[in-house]
Amino acid sequence: MLVIRRIFVTYHLKIASEHRETAERVHGFHADYCPVARTIRDCVQIETRLEIEAL
């Protein structure tokens, strides 16, 4: 039987440099408002990473 214990997500964003701080701030709490993350967070470890490329 397959059991998922961890999920790793990398967000790749291309944004203007003046929005970098906002993107980093939102990345810090976005999972609290994601229905899927909220549903599985008690049984599956979710780890996210943010990679930003300036436009």
CYANA upper distance limits for C-alpha pairs under 8 A (distance plus 0.5 A):
  4 ILE  CA     44 VAL  CA      7.27
  5 ARG  CA     43 CYS  CA      7.66
  5 ARG  CA     44 VAL  CA      5.33
  5 ARG  CA     45 GLN  CA      6.63
  6 ARG  CA     44 VAL  CA      5.86
  6 ARG  CA     45 GLN  CA      5.03
  6 ARG  CA     46 ILE  CA      6.30
  6 ARG  CA     47 GLU  CA      8.11
  7 ILE  CA     44 VAL  CA      7.66
  7 ILE  CA     45 GLN  CA      6.72
  7 ILE  CA     46 ILE  CA      5.36
  7 ILE  CA     47 GLU  CA      6.69
  8 PHE  CA     46 ILE  CA      6.59
  8 PHE  CA     47 GLU  CA      5.37
  8 PHE  CA     48 THR  CA      6.27
  8 PHE  CA     49 ARG  CA      8.45
  9 VAL  CA     46 ILE  CA      8.24
  9 VAL  CA     47 GLU  CA      6.77
  9 VAL  CA     48 THR  CA      5.15
  9 VAL  CA     49 ARG  CA      6.78
 10 THR  CA     48 THR  CA      6.17
 10 THR  CA     49 ARG  CA      5.19
 10 THR  CA     50 LEU  CA      6.33
 10 THR  CA     51 GLU  CA      7.56
 11 TYR  CA     48 THR  CA      7.93
 11 TYR  CA     49 ARG  CA      6.66
 11 TYR  CA     50 LEU  CA      5.39
 11 TYR  CA     51 GLU  CA      6.47
 12 HIS  CA     50 LEU  CA      6.85
 12 HIS  CA     51 GLU  CA      5.43
 12 HIS  CA     52 ILE  CA      6.49
 12 HIS  CA     53 GLU  CA      8.05
 13 LEU  CA     50 LEU  CA      8.09
 13 LEU  CA     51 GLU  CA      6.76
 13 LEU  CA     52 ILE  CA      5.37
 13 LEU  CA     53 GLU  CA      6.56
 14 LYS  CA     52 ILE  CA      6.44
 14 LYS  CA     53 GLU  CA      5.21
 14 LYS  CA     54 ALA  CA      6.16
 14 LYS  CA     55 LEU  CA      6.42
 15 ILE  CA     19 HIS  CA      7.05
 15 ILE  CA     20 ARG  CA      7.63
 15 ILE  CA     52 ILE  CA      7.56
 15 ILE  CA     53 GLU  CA      6.93
 15 ILE  CA     54 ALA  CA      5.80
 15 ILE  CA     55 LEU  CA      5.97
 16 ALA  CA     20 ARG  CA      7.61
 16 ALA  CA     54 ALA  CA      5.89
 16 ALA  CA     55 LEU  CA      5.62
 17 SER  CA     54 ALA  CA      6.03
 17 SER  CA     55 LEU  CA      7.71
 19 HIS  CA     23 ALA  CA      6.76
 20 ARG  CA     24 GLU  CA      6.74
 20 ARG  CA     52 ILE  CA      7.98
 21 GLU  CA     25 ARG  CA      6.66
 22 THR  CA     26 VAL  CA      6.61
 23 ALA  CA     27 HIS  CA      6.52
 24 GLU  CA     28 GLY  CA      6.98
 24 GLU  CA     50 LEU  CA      8.01
 25 ARG  CA     29 PHE  CA      7.78
 26 VAL  CA     30 HIS  CA      6.21
 27 HIS  CA     31 ALA  CA      8.40
 27 HIS  CA     50 LEU  CA      7.74
 29 PHE  CA     33 TYR  CA      8.05
 30 HIS  CA     34 CYS  CA      7.00
 31 ALA  CA     37 ALA  CA      6.26
 31 ALA  CA     38 ARG  CA      7.53
 32 ASP  CA     37 ALA  CA      7.81
 32 ASP  CA     38 ARG  CA      6.92
 33 TYR  CA     37 ALA  CA      8.47
 33 TYR  CA     38 ARG  CA      7.78
 34 CYS  CA     38 ARG  CA      6.58
 35 PRO  CA     39 THR  CA      6.62
 36 VAL  CA     40 ILE  CA      6.93
 37 ALA  CA     41 ARG  CA      6.07
 37 ALA  CA     46 ILE  CA      8.05
 40 ILE  CA     44 VAL  CA      6.20
 41 ARG  CA     45 GLN  CA      6.75
 41 ARG  CA     46 ILE  CA      7.37
